[in-house]
């Protein structure tokens, strides 16, 4: 997701212990309703939804934009869908990725502090 630095704000994954993931490519884009979009492979992205209510609201909007979604995982509350990376701008139209701070590196001190702060709010 690092190729989107300068377009969208790219976040680095934070492990359960509050540390940064050692994997440099473990990054994601953050959208409304805490929706995360991360890389699956070279041409595919995954959309991680934290609640089924969000899925029920967002999926019809994505389908209306012509985004082809493939269910990858579904739990009691959360779910993950695969999409083509070429649809990234359509995803942004609906999910509204965070843009403020778009030129900040994913592993910057500012980004890490922001993520750690948001993690402490949800705990």
C-alpha positions as CSV (number, residue, x, y, z in Angstrom):
1,X,0.0,0.0,0.0
2,X,3.1,2.2,0.3
3,X,2.6,3.2,-3.4
4,X,-0.4,5.2,-2.3
5,X,1.6,7.5,0.0
6,X,1.0,11.0,-1.4
7,X,-2.6,10.1,-2.5
8,X,-4.1,8.6,0.7
9,X,-2.9,8.3,4.3
10,X,-1.1,4.9,4.6
11,X,-1.0,3.3,8.1
12,X,1.3,0.7,9.3
13,X,-0.2,-2.3,11.3
14,X,0.2,-2.2,15.0
15,X,0.6,-5.5,16.8
16,X,-1.5,-6.4,20.0
17,X,1.5,-5.3,22.1
18,X,1.4,-1.8,20.7
19,X,4.5,-2.3,18.6
20,X,4.8,-1.7,14.9
21,X,4.6,-4.8,12.7
22,X,8.2,-5.7,11.6
23,X,6.8,-6.4,8.1
24,X,7.4,-3.2,6.0
25,X,4.5,-4.1,3.7
26,X,2.0,-4.6,6.5
27,X,0.2,-1.4,5.7
28,X,-3.4,-0.4,5.0
29,X,-5.7,2.5,4.1
30,X,-8.2,3.6,6.6
31,X,-11.7,4.6,5.6
32,X,-15.0,5.7,7.3
33,X,-16.5,3.3,9.9
34,X,-12.9,2.1,10.5
35,X,-12.9,0.1,7.2
36,X,-9.4,-1.1,6.3
37,X,-8.1,-1.8,2.8
38,X,-4.9,-3.8,2.6
39,X,-3.0,-5.6,-0.1
40,X,-3.7,-9.3,-0.8
41,X,-1.3,-9.8,-3.7
42,X,0.1,-7.8,-6.6
43,X,-3.4,-7.1,-8.2
44,X,-5.8,-7.7,-5.4
45,X,-6.8,-5.8,-2.3
46,X,-8.9,-6.8,0.7
47,X,-11.6,-4.7,2.4
48,X,-11.8,-5.5,6.1
49,X,-15.2,-4.6,7.7
50,X,-15.5,-4.5,11.5
51,X,-19.3,-4.9,11.5
52,X,-22.0,-6.6,9.5
53,X,-24.1,-3.4,9.7
54,X,-21.3,-1.5,7.9
55,X,-21.1,-4.3,5.2
56,X,-24.9,-4.0,4.6
57,X,-24.6,-0.3,4.1
58,X,-21.4,-0.2,2.0
59,X,-21.6,-3.3,-0.3
60,X,-24.6,-2.0,-2.3
61,X,-22.9,1.3,-2.9
62,X,-19.7,-0.5,-4.1
63,X,-21.7,-2.8,-6.4
64,X,-23.5,0.3,-7.8
65,X,-20.1,1.7,-8.7
66,X,-19.3,-1.5,-10.6
67,X,-16.9,-3.0,-8.0
68,X,-16.7,-6.8,-8.1
69,X,-16.5,-8.2,-4.6
70,X,-15.5,-11.7,-3.6
71,X,-16.3,-12.8,0.0
72,X,-13.0,-14.1,1.5
73,X,-13.8,-14.4,5.2
74,X,-17.0,-13.9,7.3
75,X,-17.2,-14.1,11.0
76,X,-20.0,-13.3,13.4
77,X,-19.3,-9.6,13.3
78,X,-16.4,-8.9,10.9
79,X,-15.8,-9.8,7.2
80,X,-13.2,-9.5,4.5
81,X,-13.9,-9.1,0.8
82,X,-11.4,-9.2,-2.1
83,X,-11.4,-6.6,-4.9
84,X,-9.3,-5.8,-7.9
85,X,-6.7,-3.1,-7.2
86,X,-7.8,-1.3,-10.4
87,X,-11.0,-0.4,-8.5
88,X,-9.1,1.6,-5.8
89,X,-10.6,5.0,-6.8
90,X,-14.1,3.5,-6.9
91,X,-13.5,2.2,-3.4
92,X,-12.4,5.7,-2.3
93,X,-15.6,7.3,-3.6
94,X,-17.6,5.1,-1.2
95,X,-15.2,4.3,1.7
96,X,-13.6,7.8,1.8
97,X,-10.0,6.9,2.7
98,X,-8.3,9.3,5.0
99,X,-6.3,11.8,3.1
100,X,-5.1,14.2,5.8
101,X,-1.4,13.4,6.3
102,X,-1.2,11.7,2.9
103,X,2.5,12.6,2.5
104,X,3.5,11.1,5.9
105,X,5.3,7.7,5.8
106,X,3.4,4.7,7.2
107,X,6.0,4.0,9.8
108,X,6.5,7.7,10.9
109,X,6.4,8.6,14.5
110,X,3.2,10.7,13.8
111,X,1.4,7.8,12.3
112,X,2.5,5.3,15.0
113,X,1.3,7.7,17.8
114,X,-2.0,8.2,16.0
115,X,-2.6,4.4,15.7
116,X,-1.5,3.7,19.3
117,X,-3.9,6.5,20.5
118,X,-6.8,5.0,18.5
119,X,-6.0,1.5,19.8
120,X,-6.1,2.7,23.4
121,X,-9.6,4.3,22.8
122,X,-11.0,0.9,21.6
123,X,-9.5,-1.1,24.5
